């Protein structure tokens, strides 16, 4: 679930029976982990994508493993198709954390809401359901490619600017051991 309608559209446009839902979430009474864009956000994404397995017994791994344990919902920046390439470059040790963080900030990603518990799921209400026509999906595919190209180009420029500043992913993991 996210704050920008366009974001999920670019992810579902390749499916022939794609539908978009407008939702309302009542956050009252929920324990929420709100992660601001930054290194903790990137490392939480890394943990959830199983990119930290090499340090499975280290304190940094256990910190991120427990971070959302008793939460009903996580709120954080969207890790969408525009940032996917930059995140992978960080996880693969090609760019530093400072380059990643500046890329994230420049891309102005919306918020993503991830329901973790039944309690959180029960607070989600579907307001509308819309099936996407083939013409709409085709147009979205083109827009998605254009946005991805723009995002990657912008991120590449930022990554060049911060090429050797601060730490790479593996250095962050070792620092947390």
N, CA, C and O of each residue as an XYZ file, in Angstrom:
708
protein
N       0.862     -1.169      0.000
C       0.000      0.000      0.000
C       0.900      1.222      0.000
O       1.923      1.251      0.684
N       0.518      2.220     -0.764
C       1.360      3.402     -0.852
C       0.570      4.681     -0.978
O      -0.655      4.677     -1.103
N       1.304      5.779     -0.942
C       0.693      7.103     -0.986
C       0.556      7.643     -2.416
O      -0.193      8.593     -2.644
N       1.262      7.054     -3.368
C       1.186      7.512     -4.754
C       0.479      6.461     -5.607
O       0.923      5.315     -5.693
N      -0.600      6.856     -6.223
C      -1.393      5.927     -7.043
C      -0.567      5.351     -8.196
O      -0.754      4.192     -8.567
N       0.329      6.133     -8.755
C       1.087      5.701     -9.924
C       2.048      4.552     -9.597
O       2.293      3.694    -10.444
N       2.586      4.531     -8.394
C       3.606      3.546     -8.039
C       3.146      2.108     -8.239
O       3.842      1.362     -8.928
N       2.032      1.674     -7.688
C       1.647      0.280     -7.924
C       1.220      0.018     -9.373
O       1.314     -1.112     -9.853
N       0.759      1.045    -10.058
C       0.334      0.862    -11.445
C       1.490      0.393    -12.319
O       1.307     -0.430    -13.217
N       2.688      0.924    -12.050
C       3.843      0.528    -12.858
C       4.277     -0.898    -12.538
O       4.990     -1.520    -13.326
N       3.861     -1.412    -11.408
C       4.214     -2.785    -11.038
C       3.213     -3.804    -11.565
O       3.584     -4.944    -11.844
N       1.954     -3.412    -11.705
C       0.915     -4.364    -12.111
C       0.558     -4.288    -13.585
O      -0.228     -5.103    -14.068
N       1.116     -3.331    -14.308
C       0.703     -3.103    -15.696
C       1.059     -4.262    -16.634
O       0.535     -4.325    -17.746
N       1.917     -5.158    -16.223
C       2.290     -6.304    -17.077
C       1.347     -7.485    -16.939
O       1.513     -8.488    -17.634
N       0.370     -7.390    -16.063
C      -0.568     -8.493    -15.838
C      -1.891     -8.224    -16.560
O      -2.450     -7.135    -16.428
N      -2.398     -9.195    -17.317
C      -3.601     -8.975    -18.128
C      -4.858     -8.665    -17.313
O      -5.726     -7.946    -17.808
N      -4.989     -9.162    -16.117
C      -6.176     -8.898    -15.296
C      -5.864     -7.934    -14.152
O      -6.421     -8.046    -13.060
N      -4.971     -6.996    -14.418
C      -4.513     -6.070    -13.390
C      -5.659     -5.221    -12.841
O      -6.512     -4.734    -13.584
N      -5.650     -5.063    -11.528
C      -6.627     -4.215    -10.846
C      -5.891     -3.321     -9.862
O      -4.877     -3.713     -9.285
N      -6.407     -2.129     -9.681
C      -5.873     -1.202     -8.679
C      -6.971     -0.974     -7.647
O      -8.148     -0.845     -7.981
N      -6.561     -0.930     -6.413
C      -7.509     -0.733     -5.321
C      -7.212      0.576     -4.623
O      -6.055      0.928     -4.394
N      -8.268      1.290     -4.289
C      -8.155      2.462     -3.434
C      -8.540      1.993     -2.043
O      -9.614      1.432     -1.830
N      -7.635      2.237     -1.101
C      -7.819      1.723      0.258
C      -7.864      2.847      1.277
O      -7.407      3.964      1.032
N      -8.419      2.518      2.407
C      -8.356      3.384      3.583
C      -7.828      2.514      4.713
O      -8.307      1.399      4.916
N      -6.843      3.020      5.450
C      -6.279      2.271      6.562
C      -6.439      3.105      7.824
O      -5.995      4.252      7.883
N      -7.066      2.529      8.819
C      -7.210      3.160     10.123
C      -5.984      2.773     10.949
O      -5.855      1.623     11.367
N      -5.099      3.718     11.181
C      -3.847      3.443     11.886
C      -3.985      3.484     13.409
O      -3.048      3.145     14.131
N      -5.157      3.899     13.889
C      -5.322      4.011     15.336
C      -5.222      2.638     16.007
O      -5.767      1.648     15.519
N      -4.531      2.607     17.105
C      -4.391      1.373     17.866
C      -3.352      0.407     17.325
O      -3.188     -0.687     17.867
N      -2.651      0.787     16.272
C      -1.627     -0.077     15.699
C      -0.237      0.361     16.152
O       0.036      1.554     16.278
N       0.630     -0.603     16.394
C       2.024     -0.290     16.670
C       2.727     -0.215     15.327
O       2.775     -1.189     14.577
N       3.278      0.970     15.035
C       3.836      1.246     13.715
C       5.330      1.538     13.821
O       5.764      2.325     14.661
N       6.097      0.899     12.966
C       7.507      1.224     12.797
C       7.576      2.152     11.595
O       7.299      1.740     10.468
N       7.947      3.404     11.836
C       8.058      4.394     10.758
C       9.541      4.617     10.492
O      10.243      5.205     11.315
N      10.013      4.149      9.345
C      11.427      4.219      9.007
C      11.635      5.306      7.960
O      11.140      5.215      6.836
N      12.373      6.330      8.354
C      12.679      7.412      7.409
C      13.718      6.934      6.399
O      14.507      6.032      6.679
N      13.704      7.549      5.231
C      14.665      7.194      4.193
C      16.071      7.451      4.735
O      16.351      8.507      5.304
N      16.930      6.480      4.551
C      18.291      6.579      5.048
C      18.916      5.205      5.134
O      18.392      4.236      4.584
N      20.037      5.125      5.826
C      20.767      3.869      5.899
C      19.973      2.789      6.632
O      19.973      1.638      6.198
N      19.294      3.130      7.738
C      18.492      2.120      8.439
C      17.409      1.554      7.524
O      17.153      0.350      7.530
N      16.774      2.422      6.739
C      15.760      1.964      5.792
C      16.381      0.986      4.797
O      15.823     -0.083      4.550
N      17.535      1.344      4.224
C      18.187      0.492      3.229
C      18.592     -0.850      3.843
O      18.463     -1.894      3.204
N      19.083     -0.814      5.086
C      19.495     -2.064      5.720
C      18.289     -2.916      6.119
O      18.377     -4.143      6.126
N      17.171     -2.279      6.449
C      15.945     -3.042      6.717
C      15.455     -3.719      5.433
O      15.027     -4.872      5.461
N      15.520     -3.000      4.312
C      15.184     -3.595      3.015
C      16.148     -4.750      2.729
O      15.726     -5.815      2.278
N      17.433     -4.538      2.988
C      18.436     -5.584      2.764
C      18.116     -6.818      3.601
O      18.184     -7.943      3.107
N      17.771     -6.608      4.860
C      17.424     -7.730      5.723
C      16.222     -8.496      5.152
O      16.253     -9.723      5.050
N      15.166     -7.763      4.784
C      13.946     -8.403      4.288
C      14.120     -9.052      2.917
O      13.347     -9.934      2.542
N      15.119     -8.622      2.181
C      15.418     -9.245      0.882
C      16.534    -10.284      1.010
O      17.083    -10.746      0.009
N      16.855    -10.638      2.229
C      17.857    -11.668      2.540
C      19.246    -11.347      1.986
O      19.960    -12.240      1.531
N      19.619    -10.078      2.027
C      20.933     -9.649      1.563
C      21.952     -9.598      2.701
O      23.120     -9.283      2.474
N      21.516     -9.907      3.924
C      22.407     -9.826      5.080
C      22.771    -11.208      5.624
O      23.285    -11.317      6.737
N      22.512    -12.248      4.861
C      22.739    -13.617      5.340
C      24.202    -13.876      5.693
O      24.494    -14.729      6.531
N      25.118    -13.150      5.064
C      26.545    -13.367      5.329
C      26.947    -12.956      6.747
O      28.006    -13.354      7.233
N      26.103    -12.163      7.408
C      26.396    -11.723      8.786
C      25.279    -12.160      9.731
O      24.942    -11.455     10.682
N      24.719    -13.319      9.456
C      23.550    -13.814     10.182
C      23.740    -13.882     11.703
O      22.759    -13.785     12.441
N      24.948    -14.042     12.177
C      25.188    -14.161     13.612
C      25.683    -12.859     14.236
O      26.009    -12.830     15.422
N      25.742    -11.802     13.465
C      26.257    -10.516     13.957
C      25.141     -9.677     14.591
O      23.967     -9.856     14.267
N      25.506     -8.777     15.482
C      24.515     -7.899     16.121
C      23.687     -7.083     15.122
O      22.498     -6.859     15.348
N      24.299     -6.640     14.029
C      23.564     -5.827     13.051
C      22.423     -6.640     12.430
O      21.339     -6.108     12.189
N      22.664     -7.911     12.176
C      21.630     -8.792     11.625
C      20.480     -8.931     12.623
O      19.311     -8.798     12.261
N      20.823     -9.196     13.865
C      19.799     -9.390     14.899
C      19.024     -8.108     15.175
O      17.834     -8.143     15.488
N      19.711     -6.978     15.055
C      19.022     -5.692     15.235
C      17.898     -5.549     14.214
O      16.770     -5.214     14.575
N      18.198     -5.800     12.944
C      17.180     -5.646     11.900
C      16.163     -6.783     11.922
O      15.017     -6.594     11.516
N      16.566     -7.946     12.385
C      15.628     -9.064     12.514
C      14.562     -8.752     13.560
O      13.412     -9.166     13.416
N      14.936     -8.030     14.605
C      14.012     -7.743     15.704
C      13.302     -6.393     15.568
O      12.345     -6.118     16.292
N      13.760     -5.571     14.661
C      13.271     -4.194     14.563
C      11.750     -4.093     14.457
O      11.149     -3.214     15.075
N      11.128     -4.965     13.696
C       9.682     -4.881     13.485
C       8.925     -6.027     14.158
O       7.741     -6.227     13.889
N       9.597     -6.777     15.027
C       8.995     -7.963     15.648
C       7.618     -7.744     16.255
O       6.703     -8.526     15.998
N       7.454     -6.706     17.049
C       6.176     -6.510     17.743
C       5.320     -5.431     17.088
O       4.422     -4.877     17.722
N       5.592     -5.136     15.834
C       4.849     -4.099     15.120
C       3.708     -4.703     14.307
O       3.763     -5.851     13.865
N       2.672     -3.883     14.129
C       1.546     -4.276     13.280
C       1.766     -3.837     11.839
O       1.272     -4.465     10.903
N       2.528     -2.730     11.673
C       2.714     -2.178     10.341
C       4.069     -1.475     10.264
O       4.549     -0.893     11.237
N       4.665     -1.549      9.079
C       5.883     -0.784      8.800
C       5.524      0.282      7.784
O       4.846      0.015      6.792
N       5.990      1.498      8.048
C       5.817      2.612      7.118
C       7.213      3.078      6.733
O       8.050      3.328      7.600
N       7.460      3.193      5.447
C       8.764      3.647      4.975
C       8.683      4.060      3.529
O       7.631      3.955      2.897
N       9.792      4.529      3.008
C       9.833      4.918      1.605
C       9.632      3.708      0.717
O      10.033      2.596      1.060
N       9.017      3.932     -0.409
C       8.741      2.857     -1.364
C      10.038      2.419     -2.027
O      10.817      3.246     -2.500
N      10.259      1.131     -2.055
C      11.391      0.544     -2.783
C      10.848      0.082     -4.128
O      10.635     -1.110     -4.351
N      10.631      1.036     -5.015
C       9.966      0.709     -6.277
C      10.951      0.439     -7.406
O      12.159      0.358     -7.184
N      10.424      0.302     -8.614
C      11.258     -0.036     -9.760
C      12.266      1.048    -10.106
O      13.274      0.752    -10.747
N      12.029      2.304     -9.703
C      12.995      3.364     -9.975
C      14.234      3.229     -9.093
O      15.338      3.566     -9.521
N      14.064      2.752     -7.896
C      15.177      2.668     -6.961
C      15.769      1.267     -6.907
O      16.839      1.072     -6.329
N      15.091      0.290     -7.499
C      15.546     -1.095     -7.443
C      16.991     -1.240     -7.920
O      17.793     -1.921     -7.281
N      17.317     -0.606     -9.034
C      18.666     -0.691     -9.605
C      19.692     -0.093     -8.643
O      20.774     -0.651     -8.461
N      19.356      1.024     -8.037
C      20.288      1.691     -7.118
C      20.482      0.844     -5.858
O      21.603      0.712     -5.365
N      19.392      0.272     -5.338
C      19.511     -0.608     -4.174
C      20.411     -1.805     -4.494
O      21.278     -2.163     -3.697
N      20.206     -2.412     -5.644
C      21.042     -3.552     -6.022
C      22.505     -3.147     -6.150
O      23.396     -3.900     -5.757
N      22.753     -1.978     -6.691
C      24.139     -1.508     -6.804
C      24.756     -1.332     -5.420
O      25.939     -1.613     -5.230
N      23.969     -0.870     -4.457
C      24.458     -0.736     -3.083
C      24.709     -2.117     -2.475
O      25.772     -2.353     -1.901
N      23.744     -3.028     -2.596
C      23.884     -4.369     -2.032
C      25.056     -5.125     -2.655
O      25.678     -5.957     -1.996
N      25.360     -4.838     -3.926
C      26.463     -5.514     -4.617
C      27.805     -4.822     -4.409
O      28.815     -5.254     -4.964
N      27.826     -3.753     -3.613
C      29.088     -3.084     -3.300
C      29.600     -2.148     -4.371
O      30.792     -1.842     -4.404
N      28.731     -1.688     -5.243
C      29.157     -0.810     -6.330
C      29.072      0.666     -5.964
O      29.789      1.484     -6.540
N      28.206      1.019     -5.012
C      28.067      2.418     -4.587
C      28.068      2.475     -3.065
O      27.822      1.476     -2.389
N      28.348      3.651     -2.545
C      28.395      3.835     -1.093
C      27.023      4.161     -0.526
O      26.079      4.460     -1.259
N      26.936      4.096      0.799
C      25.678      4.427      1.464
C      25.290      5.882      1.234
O      24.103      6.189      1.116
N      26.261      6.779      1.170
C      25.950      8.193      0.931
C      25.358      8.393     -0.464
O      24.431      9.184     -0.637
N      25.884      7.686     -1.450
C      25.323      7.760     -2.805
C      23.903      7.216     -2.818
O      23.020      7.788     -3.458
N      23.682      6.117     -2.115
C      22.345      5.532     -2.043
C      21.361      6.500     -1.386
O      20.281      6.747     -1.921
N      21.730      7.042     -0.241
C      20.830      7.928      0.506
C      20.495      9.173     -0.302
O      19.342      9.605     -0.325
N      21.487      9.752     -0.963
C      21.221     10.932     -1.787
C      20.347     10.589     -2.986
O      19.529     11.403     -3.413
N      20.517      9.387     -3.532
C      19.651      8.944     -4.636
C      18.216      8.799     -4.152
O      17.282      9.240     -4.822
N      18.041      8.180     -2.989
C      16.703      7.998     -2.427
C      16.016      9.347     -2.219
O      14.846      9.519     -2.563
N      16.749     10.292     -1.657
C      16.173     11.617     -1.384
C      15.816     12.340     -2.682
O      14.783     13.005     -2.757
N      16.655     12.215     -3.694
C      16.412     12.905     -4.964
C      15.219     12.325     -5.703
O      14.512     13.051     -6.402
N      14.986     11.028     -5.559
C      13.888     10.393     -6.290
C      12.522     10.706     -5.682
O      11.497     10.460     -6.318
N      12.491     11.242     -4.471
C      11.239     11.657     -3.819
C      10.186     10.554     -3.871
O       9.086     10.726     -4.396
N      10.569      9.437     -3.315
C       9.660      8.297     -3.287
C       8.525      8.560     -2.304
O       8.695      9.276     -1.317
N       7.398      7.989     -2.580
C       6.267      8.098     -1.660
C       6.432      7.130     -0.498
O       7.454      6.456     -0.370
N       5.423      7.074      0.330
C       5.433      6.170      1.482
C       4.786      4.844      1.114
O       3.880      4.779      0.284
N       5.271      3.803      1.748
C       4.745      2.463      1.586
C       4.285      1.974      2.954
O       4.963      2.203      3.955
N       3.147      1.309      3.003
C       2.588      0.767      4.240
C       2.515     -0.738      4.095
O       1.891     -1.253      3.167
N       3.158     -1.446      5.020
C       3.178     -2.904      4.972
C       2.494     -3.436      6.226
O       2.994     -3.257      7.336
N       1.360     -4.086      6.046
C       0.629     -4.682      7.166
C       1.300     -6.007      7.514
O       1.492     -6.863      6.650
N       1.653     -6.167      8.787
C       2.362     -7.357      9.244
C       1.487     -8.331     10.021
O       1.798     -9.519     10.108
N       0.398     -7.830     10.581
C      -0.427     -8.659     11.459
C      -1.881     -8.684     10.991
O      -2.307     -7.861     10.182
N      -2.628     -9.651     11.522
C      -4.067     -9.710     11.235
C      -4.750     -8.450     11.742
O      -5.673     -7.935     11.110
N      -4.291     -7.959     12.886
C      -4.851     -6.741     13.463
C      -4.757     -5.590     12.461
O      -5.718     -4.843     12.278
N      -3.603     -5.449     11.816
C      -3.410     -4.388     10.819
C      -4.269     -4.642      9.585
O      -4.872     -3.717      9.041
N      -4.322     -5.887      9.149
C      -5.121     -6.223      7.960
C      -6.606     -5.920      8.166
O      -7.297     -5.513      7.232
N      -7.082     -6.117      9.375
C      -8.491     -5.839      9.679
C      -8.803     -4.341      9.630
O      -9.969     -3.953      9.563
N      -7.778     -3.508      9.664
C      -7.972     -2.056      9.636
C      -7.945     -1.495      8.209
O      -8.072     -0.286      8.013
N      -7.782     -2.365      7.228
C      -7.733     -1.952      5.823
C      -9.118     -2.119      5.217
O      -9.734     -3.181      5.312
N      -9.590     -1.051      4.595
C     -10.903     -1.083      3.960
C     -10.743     -0.738      2.482
O     -10.111      0.260      2.134
N     -11.321     -1.573      1.613
C     -11.284     -1.307      0.173
C     -12.392     -0.322     -0.166
O     -13.571     -0.590      0.063
N     -11.995      0.828     -0.718
C     -12.955      1.860     -1.108
C     -13.390      1.709     -2.564
O     -14.541      1.975     -2.912
N     -12.448      1.276     -3.412
C     -12.763      1.127     -4.841
C     -11.824      0.105     -5.465
O     -10.696     -0.093     -5.013
N     -12.325     -0.540     -6.521
C     -11.550     -1.516     -7.293
C     -11.703     -1.137     -8.758
O     -12.814     -0.908     -9.234
N     -10.580     -1.070     -9.472
C     -10.620     -0.672    -10.880
C      -9.773     -1.631    -11.712
O      -8.583     -1.806    -11.450
N     -10.389     -2.245    -12.707
C      -9.633     -3.109    -13.608
C      -9.017     -2.231    -14.690
O      -9.655     -1.300    -15.181
N      -7.778     -2.530    -15.058
C      -7.071     -1.720    -16.047
C      -7.270     -2.290    -17.447
O      -7.101     -3.489    -17.669
N      -7.626     -1.428    -18.377
C      -7.802     -1.864    -19.765
C      -6.425     -2.135    -20.381
O      -5.401     -1.715    -19.843
N      -6.415     -2.834    -21.502
C      -5.142     -3.133    -22.172
C      -4.472     -1.847    -22.651
O      -3.246     -1.737    -22.620
N      -5.279     -0.864    -23.099
C      -4.711      0.420    -23.535
C      -4.050      1.142    -22.363
O      -2.961      1.698    -22.505
N      -4.705      1.132    -21.218
C      -4.155      1.776    -20.026
C      -2.865      1.077    -19.606
O      -1.883      1.737    -19.263
N      -2.864     -0.255    -19.630
C      -1.665     -1.013    -19.251
C      -0.515     -0.715    -20.200
O       0.622     -0.559    -19.755
N      -0.787     -0.632    -21.503
C       0.262     -0.317    -22.484
C       0.850      1.065    -22.229
O       2.066      1.249    -22.273
N      -0.016      2.031    -21.965
C       0.444      3.390    -21.679
C       1.289      3.407    -20.397
O       2.315      4.084    -20.328
N       0.845      2.660    -19.393
C       1.581      2.597    -18.127
C       2.948      1.945    -18.301
O       3.912      2.349    -17.651
N       3.042      0.947    -19.165
C       4.328      0.297    -19.433
C       5.321      1.304    -20.008
O       6.491      1.326    -19.625
N       4.842      2.135    -20.929
C       5.709      3.158    -21.521
C       6.131      4.184    -20.470
O       7.303      4.551    -20.387
N       5.169      4.642    -19.670
C       5.472      5.604    -18.611
C       6.434      5.007    -17.588
O       7.331      5.689    -17.094
N       6.239      3.743    -17.279
C       7.093      3.057    -16.323
C       8.535      3.021    -16.808
O       9.457      3.311    -16.045
N       8.732      2.668    -18.068
C      10.085      2.622    -18.632
C      10.725      4.005    -18.644
O      11.906      4.153    -18.331
N       9.942      5.011    -19.005
C      10.452      6.381    -19.028
C      10.844      6.836    -17.620
O      11.923      7.396    -17.426
N       9.979      6.599    -16.648
C      10.270      6.982    -15.266
C      11.470      6.225    -14.719
O      12.308      6.800    -14.024
N      11.552      4.939    -15.030
C      12.686      4.139    -14.567
C      13.977      4.695    -15.156
O      14.974      4.827    -14.446
N      13.969      5.021    -16.445
C      15.161      5.567    -17.099
C      15.570      6.893    -16.471
O      16.750      7.124    -16.210
N      14.591      7.764    -16.230
C      14.883      9.056    -15.597
C      15.438      8.858    -14.191
O      16.411      9.503    -13.800
N      14.813      7.965    -13.441
C      15.256      7.704    -12.068
C      16.660      7.134    -12.021
O      17.479      7.556    -11.205
N      16.942      6.176    -12.893
C      18.264      5.561    -12.928
C      19.305      6.582    -13.378
O      20.410      6.620    -12.836
N      18.962      7.406    -14.360
C      19.887      8.436    -14.831
C      20.220      9.426    -13.706
O      21.383      9.770    -13.498
N      19.201      9.873    -12.994
C      19.408     10.798    -11.882
C      20.250     10.129    -10.796
O      21.180     10.735    -10.263
N      19.923      8.891    -10.476
C      20.669      8.166     -9.447
C      22.118      7.930     -9.879
O      23.030      8.014     -9.057
N      22.334      7.637    -11.156
C      23.702      7.438    -11.648
C      24.545      8.686    -11.473
O      25.712      8.606    -11.091
N      23.955      9.839    -11.752
C      24.674     11.109    -11.572
C      25.034     11.313    -10.103
O      26.154     11.710     -9.784
N      24.101     11.046     -9.228
C      24.347     11.184     -7.785
C      25.414     10.192     -7.337
O      26.291     10.539     -6.546
N      25.346      8.970     -7.834
C      26.328      7.947     -7.461
C      27.737      8.348     -7.894
O      28.700      8.082     -7.174
N      27.871      8.978     -9.050
C      29.187      9.467     -9.482
C      29.687     10.554     -8.541
O      30.872     10.604     -8.212
N      28.782     11.420     -8.112
C      29.136     12.532     -7.227
C      29.652     12.034     -5.878
O      30.559     12.637     -5.304
N      29.089     10.949     -5.371
C      29.457     10.416     -4.053
C      30.205      9.086     -4.172
O      30.064      8.209     -3.320
N      30.981      8.948     -5.211
C      31.628      7.689     -5.562
C      32.445      7.068     -4.432
O      32.387      5.854     -4.237
N      33.188      7.849     -3.700
C      34.096      7.270     -2.701
C      33.836      7.793     -1.290
O      34.713      7.715     -0.429
N      32.666      8.313     -1.055
C      32.370      8.875      0.258
C      31.605      7.884      1.124
O      30.640      7.271      0.668
N      32.023      7.732      2.335
C      31.447      6.925      3.401
C      31.667      5.428      3.131
O      32.752      5.052      2.688
N      30.679      4.568      3.381
C      30.893      3.110      3.367
C      30.084      2.397      2.291
O      29.019      2.845      1.867
N      30.645      1.262      1.871
C      29.922      0.355      0.999
C      29.087     -0.588      1.867
O      29.272     -0.638      3.083
N      28.166     -1.337      1.246
C      27.254     -2.227      1.960
C      28.003     -3.190      2.883
O      27.677     -3.299      4.065
N      29.002     -3.886      2.346
C      29.732     -4.862      3.167
C      30.465     -4.190      4.325
O      30.612     -4.787      5.391
N      30.925     -2.962      4.127
C      31.589     -2.231      5.210
C      30.591     -1.867      6.308
O      30.934     -1.882      7.491
N      29.357     -1.541      5.920
C      28.313     -1.273      6.902
C      28.006     -2.529      7.718
O      27.815     -2.458      8.932
N      27.959     -3.675      7.041
C      27.685     -4.930      7.738
C      28.807     -5.271      8.719
O      28.545     -5.696      9.844
N      30.053     -5.085      8.289
C      31.203     -5.376      9.159
C      31.239     -4.416     10.345
O      31.608     -4.817     11.449
N      30.865     -3.165     10.135
C      30.858     -2.187     11.232
C      29.829     -2.562     12.291
O      29.979     -2.200     13.458
N      28.780     -3.287     11.889
C      27.727     -3.702     12.806
C      27.977     -5.027     13.483
O      27.138     -5.510     14.244
N      29.138     -5.626     13.210
C      29.444     -6.931     13.827
C      29.893     -6.763     15.263
O      30.191     -7.749     15.937
